[in-house]
Protein backbone atom coordinates (compact mmCIF):
# COMPACT_ATOMS: atom_id res chain seq x y z
CA UNK A 1 0.00 0.00 0.00
CA UNK A 2 1.45 3.32 -1.06
CA UNK A 3 0.73 6.81 0.24
CA UNK A 4 -0.04 7.82 -3.36
CA UNK A 5 -2.69 5.13 -3.93
CA UNK A 6 -6.48 5.30 -3.82
CA UNK A 7 -6.68 2.36 -1.41
CA UNK A 8 -4.54 4.25 1.11
CA UNK A 9 -6.21 7.64 0.71
CA UNK A 10 -9.84 6.55 0.67
CA UNK A 11 -9.84 3.26 2.59
CA UNK A 12 -6.93 2.69 4.95
CA UNK A 13 -6.31 6.23 6.25
CA UNK A 14 -9.94 7.18 7.08
CA UNK A 15 -10.52 3.89 8.93
CA UNK A 16 -7.30 4.20 10.94
CA UNK A 17 -8.04 7.82 11.87
CA UNK A 18 -11.62 7.04 12.87
CA UNK A 19 -10.61 4.07 15.04
CA UNK A 20 -7.76 5.99 16.67
CA UNK A 21 -9.85 8.96 17.73
CA UNK A 22 -12.87 6.85 18.70
CA UNK A 23 -10.71 4.83 21.07
CA UNK A 24 -9.12 8.05 22.29
CA UNK A 25 -12.59 9.38 23.18
CA UNK A 26 -13.43 6.16 25.01
CA UNK A 27 -10.16 6.38 26.95
CA UNK A 28 -10.91 10.00 27.86
CA UNK A 29 -14.43 9.06 28.97
CA UNK A 30 -13.01 6.28 31.11
CA UNK A 31 -10.52 8.68 32.69
CA UNK A 32 -13.34 11.09 33.54
CA UNK A 33 -15.48 8.33 35.02
CA UNK A 34 -12.78 7.12 37.40
CA UNK A 35 -9.58 8.64 38.68
CA UNK A 36 -7.40 6.15 36.81
CA UNK A 37 -8.71 4.33 33.73
CA UNK A 38 -7.85 0.67 33.34
CA UNK A 39 -4.55 0.07 31.57
CA UNK A 40 -6.00 -1.53 28.42
CA UNK A 41 -8.34 1.41 27.87
CA UNK A 42 -5.57 3.95 28.39
CA UNK A 43 -3.39 2.17 25.84
CA UNK A 44 -6.19 1.42 23.38
CA UNK A 45 -5.40 4.25 20.89
CA UNK A 46 -1.70 3.28 20.72
CA UNK A 47 -2.65 -0.39 20.41
CA UNK A 48 -4.99 0.38 17.52
CA UNK A 49 -2.37 2.45 15.73
CA UNK A 50 0.29 -0.24 16.24
CA UNK A 51 -2.02 -2.94 14.84
CA UNK A 52 -2.90 -0.69 11.90
CA UNK A 53 0.81 -0.16 11.24
CA UNK A 54 1.43 -3.90 11.26
CA UNK A 55 -1.45 -4.33 8.81
CA UNK A 56 0.14 -1.64 6.61
CA UNK A 57 3.43 -3.55 6.60
CA UNK A 58 1.74 -6.90 6.05
CA UNK A 59 -0.09 -5.49 3.03
CA UNK A 60 3.25 -5.48 1.21
CA UNK A 61 4.18 -9.06 1.99
CA UNK A 62 2.63 -10.86 4.94
CA UNK A 63 5.45 -13.43 4.87
CA UNK A 64 7.80 -10.94 6.53
CA UNK A 65 5.41 -9.76 9.22
CA UNK A 66 6.63 -12.49 11.64
CA UNK A 67 10.20 -11.33 10.94
CA UNK A 68 9.31 -7.76 11.90
CA UNK A 69 7.50 -8.92 15.05
CA UNK A 70 10.39 -11.18 16.06
CA UNK A 71 12.87 -8.34 15.56
CA UNK A 72 10.73 -6.00 17.66
CA UNK A 73 10.27 -8.57 20.47
CA UNK A 74 13.95 -9.52 20.65
CA UNK A 75 15.16 -5.92 20.64
CA UNK A 76 12.57 -4.90 23.24
CA UNK A 77 13.76 -7.73 25.49
CA UNK A 78 17.37 -6.72 24.81
CA UNK A 79 16.65 -3.12 25.78
CA UNK A 80 14.95 -4.18 29.01
CA UNK A 81 17.87 -6.48 29.82
CA UNK A 82 20.41 -3.71 29.15
CA UNK A 83 18.47 -1.44 31.50
CA UNK A 84 18.43 -4.10 34.22
CA UNK A 85 22.12 -5.07 34.00
CA UNK A 86 25.09 -3.26 35.50
CA UNK A 87 28.81 -3.12 34.84
CA UNK A 88 30.33 -5.16 32.02
CA UNK A 89 27.14 -7.23 31.66
CA UNK A 90 25.41 -4.22 30.09
CA UNK A 91 28.09 -3.99 27.42
CA UNK A 92 27.95 -7.73 26.69
CA UNK A 93 24.18 -7.63 26.23
CA UNK A 94 24.48 -4.57 23.98
CA UNK A 95 27.14 -6.21 21.81
CA UNK A 96 25.09 -9.42 21.52
CA UNK A 97 21.96 -7.49 20.54
CA UNK A 98 23.85 -5.41 17.97
CA UNK A 99 25.37 -8.55 16.45
CA UNK A 100 21.90 -10.08 16.07
CA UNK A 101 20.58 -6.96 14.32
CA UNK A 102 23.55 -6.67 11.99
CA UNK A 103 23.47 -10.40 11.23
CA UNK A 104 19.80 -10.12 10.24
CA UNK A 105 20.50 -7.11 8.03
CA UNK A 106 23.59 -8.73 6.51
CA UNK A 107 21.79 -11.95 5.61
CA UNK A 108 18.79 -10.38 3.94
CA UNK A 109 20.54 -7.43 2.34
CA UNK A 110 24.08 -8.57 1.54
CA UNK A 111 24.15 -12.38 1.23
CA UNK A 112 23.13 -12.27 -2.46
CA UNK A 113 25.70 -9.54 -3.13
CA UNK A 114 28.49 -11.49 -1.43
CA UNK A 115 27.78 -14.76 -3.25
CA UNK A 116 27.39 -13.03 -6.62
CA UNK A 117 30.68 -11.15 -6.10
CA UNK A 118 32.55 -14.35 -5.20
CA UNK A 119 31.11 -16.15 -8.23
CA UNK A 120 31.96 -13.24 -10.54
CA UNK A 121 35.52 -13.18 -9.20
CA UNK A 122 35.82 -16.91 -9.85
CA UNK A 123 34.72 -16.43 -13.45
CA UNK A 124 37.14 -13.52 -13.95
CA UNK A 125 40.07 -15.55 -12.63
CA UNK A 126 39.13 -18.45 -14.96
CA UNK A 127 38.62 -20.96 -12.19
CA UNK A 128 35.85 -22.67 -14.04
CA UNK A 129 32.38 -23.01 -12.57
CA UNK A 130 30.98 -20.77 -9.91
CA UNK A 131 32.08 -22.01 -6.46
CA UNK A 132 28.85 -21.19 -4.62
CA UNK A 133 25.24 -21.72 -5.70
CA UNK A 134 23.30 -18.51 -6.14
CA UNK A 135 20.90 -17.39 -3.42
CA UNK A 136 17.39 -16.16 -4.00
CA UNK A 137 16.83 -14.03 -0.91
CA UNK A 138 14.07 -11.43 -1.18
CA UNK A 139 14.81 -8.20 0.69
CA UNK A 140 12.06 -7.42 3.23
CA UNK A 141 10.84 -3.90 2.64
CA UNK A 142 11.91 -1.36 5.26
CA UNK A 143 14.39 -3.70 6.96
CA UNK A 144 17.16 -1.08 6.93
CA UNK A 145 14.98 1.52 8.61
CA UNK A 146 13.45 -0.62 11.35
CA UNK A 147 16.86 -2.21 12.06
CA UNK A 148 18.64 1.14 12.39
CA UNK A 149 15.81 2.52 14.52
CA UNK A 150 16.21 -0.38 16.94
CA UNK A 151 20.01 -0.16 16.97
CA UNK A 152 19.62 3.46 18.06
CA UNK A 153 17.18 2.31 20.77
CA UNK A 154 19.65 -0.26 22.12
CA UNK A 155 22.50 2.25 22.26
CA UNK A 156 20.24 4.79 23.96
CA UNK A 157 19.33 2.12 26.53
CA UNK A 158 23.02 1.52 27.16
CA UNK A 159 23.58 5.26 27.60
CA UNK A 160 20.72 5.49 30.09
CA UNK A 161 18.60 7.74 27.85
CA UNK A 162 15.52 5.49 27.76
CA UNK A 163 12.93 6.17 30.44
CA UNK A 164 9.86 4.21 29.29
CA UNK A 165 9.57 0.51 28.47
CA UNK A 166 5.88 -0.08 27.66
CA UNK A 167 5.84 -2.80 25.00
CA UNK A 168 2.87 -1.41 23.08
CA UNK A 169 4.55 1.99 22.79
CA UNK A 170 7.78 0.33 21.65
CA UNK A 171 5.85 -1.72 19.09
CA UNK A 172 4.28 1.48 17.79
CA UNK A 173 7.64 3.29 17.88
CA UNK A 174 9.22 0.75 15.51
CA UNK A 175 6.25 -0.08 13.27
CA UNK A 176 4.65 3.40 13.06
CA UNK A 177 3.46 3.37 9.46
CA UNK A 178 4.36 6.95 8.38
CA UNK A 179 8.07 6.17 8.89
CA UNK A 180 8.30 2.37 8.64
CA UNK A 181 9.09 1.97 4.94
CA UNK A 182 11.48 4.83 4.14
CA UNK A 183 12.25 6.67 7.35
CA UNK A 184 12.97 8.93 9.07
CA UNK A 185 15.11 7.01 11.56
CA UNK A 186 13.40 7.69 14.90
CA UNK A 187 14.73 8.06 18.42
CA UNK A 188 12.92 6.55 21.38
CA UNK A 189 13.26 9.70 23.48
CA UNK A 190 11.56 11.83 20.80
CA UNK A 191 8.55 9.62 20.17
CA UNK A 192 7.57 7.97 23.45
CA UNK A 193 6.31 11.14 25.20
CA UNK A 194 4.14 11.89 22.15
CA UNK A 195 2.63 8.41 21.98
CA UNK A 196 1.83 8.56 25.71
CA UNK A 197 0.33 12.08 25.60
CA UNK A 198 -3.49 11.88 25.96
CA UNK A 199 -3.80 15.16 24.03
CA UNK A 200 -2.72 13.40 20.84
CA UNK A 201 -5.70 11.03 21.17
CA UNK A 202 -8.18 13.85 20.56
CA UNK A 203 -8.83 15.16 17.03
CA UNK A 204 -7.73 18.76 16.59
CA UNK A 205 -8.70 20.95 13.66
CA UNK A 206 -5.27 22.57 13.61
CA UNK A 207 -3.52 19.21 13.26
CA UNK A 208 -5.84 18.21 10.44
CA UNK A 209 -5.39 21.49 8.58
CA UNK A 210 -1.60 21.45 8.90
CA UNK A 211 -1.20 17.71 8.36
CA UNK A 212 -3.42 17.49 5.29
CA UNK A 213 -1.81 20.56 3.72
CA UNK A 214 1.72 19.20 4.18
CA UNK A 215 0.58 15.81 2.88
CA UNK A 216 -0.84 17.41 -0.27
CA UNK A 217 2.45 19.23 -0.90
CA UNK A 218 4.31 15.92 -0.66
CA UNK A 219 1.75 14.16 -2.87
CA UNK A 220 2.16 16.87 -5.53
CA UNK A 221 5.95 16.53 -5.42
CA UNK A 222 5.65 12.81 -6.00
CA UNK A 223 2.79 12.58 -8.50
CA UNK A 224 3.15 15.80 -10.50
CA UNK A 225 6.93 16.28 -10.53
CA UNK A 226 8.93 13.15 -9.67
CA UNK A 227 6.80 10.72 -11.68
CA UNK A 228 6.79 13.10 -14.66
CA UNK A 229 10.59 13.12 -14.74
CA UNK A 230 10.95 9.35 -14.72
CA UNK A 231 10.44 8.88 -18.51
CA UNK A 232 13.37 11.23 -19.16
CA UNK A 233 15.73 9.30 -16.90
CA UNK A 234 14.87 5.63 -17.47
CA UNK A 235 16.24 5.25 -21.04
CA UNK A 236 19.58 6.85 -20.19
CA UNK A 237 20.21 4.51 -17.24
CA UNK A 238 19.18 1.35 -19.05
CA UNK A 239 21.92 -1.29 -19.13
CA UNK A 240 23.86 -1.07 -22.38
CA UNK A 241 22.50 2.35 -23.35
CA UNK A 242 24.81 4.66 -25.27
CA UNK A 243 23.48 8.15 -24.54
CA UNK A 244 24.93 11.08 -26.41
CA UNK A 245 25.80 14.38 -24.77
CA UNK A 246 22.37 16.00 -24.70
CA UNK A 247 20.63 12.74 -23.79
CA UNK A 248 23.06 12.18 -20.93
CA UNK A 249 22.68 15.66 -19.48
CA UNK A 250 18.91 15.68 -19.62
CA UNK A 251 18.65 12.11 -18.31
CA UNK A 252 21.03 12.69 -15.40
CA UNK A 253 19.41 15.99 -14.48
CA UNK A 254 15.99 14.35 -14.69
CA UNK A 255 17.02 11.60 -12.26
CA UNK A 256 18.76 14.11 -9.99
CA UNK A 257 15.52 16.04 -9.55
CA UNK A 258 13.28 12.98 -9.70
CA UNK A 259 15.05 11.55 -6.65
CA UNK A 260 14.96 14.97 -4.96
CA UNK A 261 11.20 15.42 -5.29
CA UNK A 262 10.43 11.74 -4.76
CA UNK A 263 12.22 11.62 -1.43
CA UNK A 264 11.21 15.14 -0.43
CA UNK A 265 7.62 14.23 -1.26
CA UNK A 266 7.77 11.10 0.90
CA UNK A 267 9.23 13.07 3.83
CA UNK A 268 6.46 15.68 3.57
CA UNK A 269 3.78 13.02 3.32
CA UNK A 270 5.17 11.20 6.36
CA UNK A 271 5.25 14.42 8.43
CA UNK A 272 1.74 15.35 7.29
CA UNK A 273 0.27 11.91 8.02
CA UNK A 274 1.84 11.77 11.46
CA UNK A 275 0.55 15.25 12.27
CA UNK A 276 -3.02 14.00 11.70
CA UNK A 277 -2.48 11.78 14.75
CA UNK A 278 -1.03 14.65 16.78
CA UNK A 279 2.53 13.28 16.52
CA UNK A 280 5.50 15.22 15.14
CA UNK A 281 8.31 13.48 13.26
CA UNK A 282 11.90 14.72 12.97
CA UNK A 283 12.85 16.73 9.91
CA UNK A 284 14.51 14.56 7.28
CA UNK A 285 14.91 16.82 4.24
CA UNK A 286 15.83 20.51 4.11
CA UNK A 287 16.61 21.86 0.60
CA UNK A 288 19.92 19.98 0.15
CA UNK A 289 20.55 21.28 -3.40
CA UNK A 290 20.94 24.77 -1.95
CA UNK A 291 23.98 23.57 0.02
CA UNK A 292 27.21 25.51 -0.47
CA UNK A 293 29.45 22.51 0.38
CA UNK A 294 29.20 18.74 0.65
CA UNK A 295 29.10 18.73 4.47
CA UNK A 296 26.12 21.06 4.39
CA UNK A 297 24.49 18.81 1.79
CA UNK A 298 24.66 15.86 4.18
CA UNK A 299 23.21 17.97 6.97
CA UNK A 300 20.16 18.55 4.74
CA UNK A 301 19.75 15.23 2.85
CA UNK A 302 18.27 12.27 4.75
CA UNK A 303 19.09 14.13 7.93
CA UNK A 304 18.18 11.40 10.42
CA UNK A 305 20.36 8.87 8.60
CA UNK A 306 23.24 11.37 8.49
CA UNK A 307 22.95 11.91 12.23
CA UNK A 308 22.76 8.17 12.81
CA UNK A 309 25.95 7.57 10.81
CA UNK A 310 27.66 10.41 12.65
CA UNK A 311 26.56 9.47 16.18
CA UNK A 312 26.71 5.68 16.00
CA UNK A 313 29.42 5.02 13.43
CA UNK A 314 31.74 7.98 12.78
CA UNK A 315 32.09 8.90 16.46
CA UNK A 316 32.34 5.22 17.42
CA UNK A 317 35.26 4.88 15.00
CA UNK A 318 37.02 7.72 16.78
CA UNK A 319 35.68 10.73 14.91
CA UNK A 320 38.25 13.52 14.84
CA UNK A 321 39.80 12.68 18.22
CA UNK A 322 42.99 11.02 16.98
CA UNK A 323 44.43 13.37 14.39
CA UNK A 324 43.58 14.43 10.86
CA UNK A 325 44.69 11.21 9.14
CA UNK A 326 42.34 9.05 11.23
CA UNK A 327 39.60 11.61 10.84
CA UNK A 328 39.81 11.25 7.05
CA UNK A 329 39.89 7.47 7.38
CA UNK A 330 36.81 7.51 9.59
CA UNK A 331 34.96 9.72 7.13
CA UNK A 332 35.79 7.40 4.25
CA UNK A 333 34.74 4.30 6.19
CA UNK A 334 31.52 5.94 7.36
CA UNK A 335 30.50 6.93 3.84
CA UNK A 336 31.50 3.56 2.39
CA UNK A 337 29.26 1.83 4.93
CA UNK A 338 26.58 4.45 4.30
CA UNK A 339 26.77 3.60 0.60
CA UNK A 340 26.42 -0.11 1.34
CA UNK A 341 23.47 0.65 3.60
CA UNK A 342 21.66 2.15 0.61
CA UNK A 343 22.16 -0.95 -1.50
CA UNK A 344 24.15 -4.15 -1.91
CA UNK A 345 26.12 -3.45 -5.06
CA UNK A 346 29.41 -2.05 -6.28
CA UNK A 347 27.66 1.03 -7.63
CA UNK A 348 26.60 1.92 -4.07
CA UNK A 349 30.12 1.25 -2.80
CA UNK A 350 31.40 3.66 -5.44
CA UNK A 351 28.76 6.23 -4.52
CA UNK A 352 29.75 6.03 -0.85
CA UNK A 353 33.45 6.24 -1.74
CA UNK A 354 32.80 9.34 -3.85
CA UNK A 355 31.03 11.11 -1.01
CA UNK A 356 33.73 10.07 1.43
CA UNK A 357 36.32 11.58 -0.91
CA UNK A 358 34.18 14.71 -1.30
CA UNK A 359 34.07 15.20 2.47
CA UNK A 360 37.83 14.69 2.81
CA UNK A 361 38.50 17.18 0.01
CA UNK A 362 36.13 19.63 1.66
CA UNK A 363 38.08 19.43 4.94
CA UNK A 364 41.38 19.84 3.12
CA UNK A 365 40.05 22.85 1.25
CA UNK A 366 38.86 24.43 4.50
CA UNK A 367 42.36 24.05 5.94
CA UNK A 368 43.94 25.66 2.86
CA UNK A 369 41.42 28.39 2.03
CA UNK A 370 40.16 29.21 5.51
CA UNK A 371 36.70 30.73 5.77
CA UNK A 372 36.78 32.63 2.47
CA UNK A 373 33.62 32.11 0.44
CA UNK A 374 32.80 32.93 -3.17
CA UNK A 375 29.31 34.02 -4.12
CA UNK A 376 28.08 31.30 -6.43
CA UNK A 377 30.56 28.64 -7.44
CA UNK A 378 30.62 26.58 -4.20
CA UNK A 379 26.91 25.78 -4.57
CA UNK A 380 27.32 25.00 -8.29
CA UNK A 381 30.34 22.78 -7.63
CA UNK A 382 28.56 20.96 -4.80
CA UNK A 383 25.52 20.33 -6.98
CA UNK A 384 27.68 19.01 -9.84
CA UNK A 385 29.55 16.67 -7.47
CA UNK A 386 26.28 15.37 -6.04
CA UNK A 387 24.86 14.91 -9.54
CA UNK A 388 27.88 12.81 -10.57
CA UNK A 389 27.38 10.68 -7.48
CA UNK A 390 23.72 10.05 -8.36
CA UNK A 391 24.85 8.43 -11.62
CA UNK A 392 26.48 5.59 -9.66
CA UNK A 393 23.55 5.55 -7.24
CA UNK A 394 21.08 4.92 -10.09
CA UNK A 395 23.04 2.95 -12.68
CA UNK A 396 22.56 -0.85 -12.78
CA UNK A 397 26.33 -1.49 -12.94
CA UNK A 398 29.66 0.31 -12.95
CA UNK A 399 30.12 -0.01 -16.71
CA UNK A 400 26.84 1.81 -17.38
CA UNK A 401 27.69 4.47 -14.82
CA UNK A 402 31.12 5.14 -16.34
CA UNK A 403 29.56 5.25 -19.81
CA UNK A 404 27.08 7.92 -18.67
CA UNK A 405 29.83 9.97 -17.00
CA UNK A 406 31.80 9.89 -20.24
CA UNK A 407 28.70 10.86 -22.21
CA UNK A 408 28.32 14.01 -20.09
CA UNK A 409 31.64 15.16 -21.52
CA UNK A 410 30.90 14.14 -25.11
CA UNK A 411 32.54 10.71 -25.20
CA UNK A 412 29.56 9.26 -27.09
CA UNK A 413 29.22 12.16 -29.50
CA UNK A 414 26.54 14.79 -29.89
CA UNK A 415 23.08 14.40 -31.37
CA UNK A 416 20.11 16.73 -31.48
CA UNK A 417 16.36 16.11 -31.36
CA UNK A 418 14.59 15.45 -34.63
CA UNK A 419 12.54 18.61 -34.14
CA UNK A 420 15.71 20.69 -34.67
CA UNK A 421 16.82 19.02 -37.90
CA UNK A 422 16.01 22.22 -39.79
CA UNK A 423 19.16 23.74 -38.31
CA UNK A 424 21.33 21.37 -40.36
CA UNK A 425 22.26 24.06 -42.91
CA UNK A 426 23.32 26.50 -40.21
CA UNK A 427 25.48 23.91 -38.46
CA UNK A 428 26.95 22.88 -41.82
CA UNK A 429 28.13 26.44 -42.46
CA UNK A 430 29.87 26.33 -39.10
CA UNK A 431 31.65 23.11 -40.09
CA UNK A 432 29.76 21.01 -37.54
CA UNK A 433 27.74 17.97 -38.58
CA UNK A 434 25.81 16.64 -35.62
CA UNK A 435 23.40 13.74 -35.99
CA UNK A 436 19.69 14.55 -35.82
CA UNK A 437 18.35 11.05 -35.23
CA UNK A 438 20.28 9.97 -32.17
CA UNK A 439 18.01 11.52 -29.53
CA UNK A 440 15.50 8.75 -29.18
CA UNK A 441 13.35 9.99 -26.34
CA UNK A 442 13.48 13.78 -25.95
CA UNK A 443 10.11 15.20 -27.01
CA UNK A 444 10.29 18.98 -27.00
CA UNK A 445 6.49 19.22 -27.12
CA UNK A 446 5.96 16.84 -24.17
CA UNK A 447 5.70 17.67 -20.45
CA UNK A 448 9.11 16.27 -19.44
CA UNK A 449 11.37 19.23 -20.18
CA UNK A 450 9.00 21.91 -18.77
CA UNK A 451 8.60 19.85 -15.59
CA UNK A 452 12.37 19.50 -15.35
CA UNK A 453 12.78 23.27 -15.63
CA UNK A 454 10.08 23.80 -13.00
CA UNK A 455 11.76 21.26 -10.69
CA UNK A 456 15.08 23.07 -10.97
CA UNK A 457 13.51 26.45 -10.16
CA UNK A 458 11.66 25.04 -7.15
CA UNK A 459 14.68 23.19 -5.77
CA UNK A 460 17.06 26.13 -6.07
CA UNK A 461 14.88 29.14 -5.35
CA UNK A 462 11.56 28.26 -3.70
CA UNK A 463 11.07 28.02 0.08
CA UNK A 464 10.75 24.45 1.28
CA UNK A 465 7.75 22.93 3.01
CA UNK A 466 9.11 23.45 6.51
CA UNK A 467 9.70 27.15 5.85
CA UNK A 468 6.20 27.59 4.42
CA UNK A 469 4.66 25.99 7.54
CA UNK A 470 7.23 27.29 10.03
CA UNK A 471 4.69 29.29 12.06
CA UNK A 472 2.97 26.02 13.02
CA UNK A 473 5.96 23.86 14.05
CA UNK A 474 5.53 21.11 11.41
CA UNK A 475 8.24 18.85 12.87
CA UNK A 476 10.25 18.26 16.04
CA UNK A 477 13.07 20.64 15.14
CA UNK A 478 12.71 24.40 15.12
CA UNK A 479 12.64 25.72 11.55
CA UNK A 480 13.94 29.10 10.42
CA UNK A 481 10.97 31.03 9.14
CA UNK A 482 10.80 32.02 5.49
CA UNK A 483 10.22 35.61 4.48
CA UNK A 484 7.38 34.90 2.06
CA UNK A 485 4.82 32.21 1.30
CA UNK A 486 3.84 31.61 4.92
CA UNK A 487 0.94 29.18 5.16
CA UNK A 488 -2.10 30.36 7.07
CA UNK A 489 -5.40 28.61 7.81
CA UNK A 490 -7.31 30.88 5.42
CA UNK A 491 -9.90 30.21 2.74
CA UNK A 492 -7.46 31.16 -0.02
CA UNK A 493 -4.85 28.63 1.10
CA UNK A 494 -7.54 25.98 1.64
CA UNK A 495 -8.95 26.41 -1.85
CA UNK A 496 -5.47 26.32 -3.34
CA UNK A 497 -4.54 23.06 -1.60
CA UNK A 498 -7.92 21.52 -2.43
CA UNK A 499 -7.34 22.29 -6.12
CA UNK A 500 -3.81 20.85 -5.88
CA UNK A 501 -5.16 17.66 -4.30
CA UNK A 502 -7.74 17.23 -7.09
CA UNK A 503 -4.97 17.73 -9.65
CA UNK A 504 -2.92 15.01 -7.91
CA UNK A 505 -5.90 12.64 -7.92
CA UNK A 506 -6.27 13.04 -11.68
CA UNK A 507 -2.51 12.52 -12.03
CA UNK A 508 -2.58 9.21 -10.14
CA UNK A 509 -3.30 7.18 -13.27
CA UNK A 510 -0.66 4.68 -12.23
CA UNK A 511 0.77 3.82 -8.81
CA UNK A 512 4.55 4.18 -8.58
CA UNK A 513 6.73 3.23 -5.64
CA UNK A 514 8.96 5.70 -3.88
CA UNK A 515 12.59 5.37 -4.92
CA UNK A 516 13.81 4.94 -1.34
CA UNK A 517 11.58 1.89 -0.81
CA UNK A 518 14.30 -0.34 -2.28
CA UNK A 519 16.68 0.50 0.55
Secondary structure, DSSP 8 states (H G I E B T S, - for coil): --TTSHHIIIIIHHHHHHHHHHHHHHHHHHHHHSSS--HHHHTHHHHHHHHHHHHHHHHH-GGGHHHHHHHHHHHHHHHHHHHH--THHHHHHHHHHHHHHHHHHHHHHHHHHHHHHHHHHHHHTT-SS-SS--------TTHHHHHHHHHHHHHHHHTT------HHHHHHHHH-HHHHTT-----HHHHHHHHH-GGGGS--HHHHHHHHHHHHHHHHIIIIIIHHHHHHHHTTTSTT----HHHHHHHHHHHHHHHHHHHHHHHHHHHHHHHHTT------B--GGG-SSHHHHHHHBSHHHHHHHIIIIITTTTTTTT-HHHHHHHHHHHHHHHHHHH-SSHHHHHHHHHHHHHHHHHHHHHHHHTT---SSHHHHHHHHHHHHHHHHHHSSSHHHHHHHHHHHTTTT--B--GGGGGGHHHHHHTT---BSS---S--TTSHHHHHHHHHHHHHHHS--HHHHTGGG--SSS-----SS----SSHHHHHHHHHHHHHHHHH-SS----GGGG-
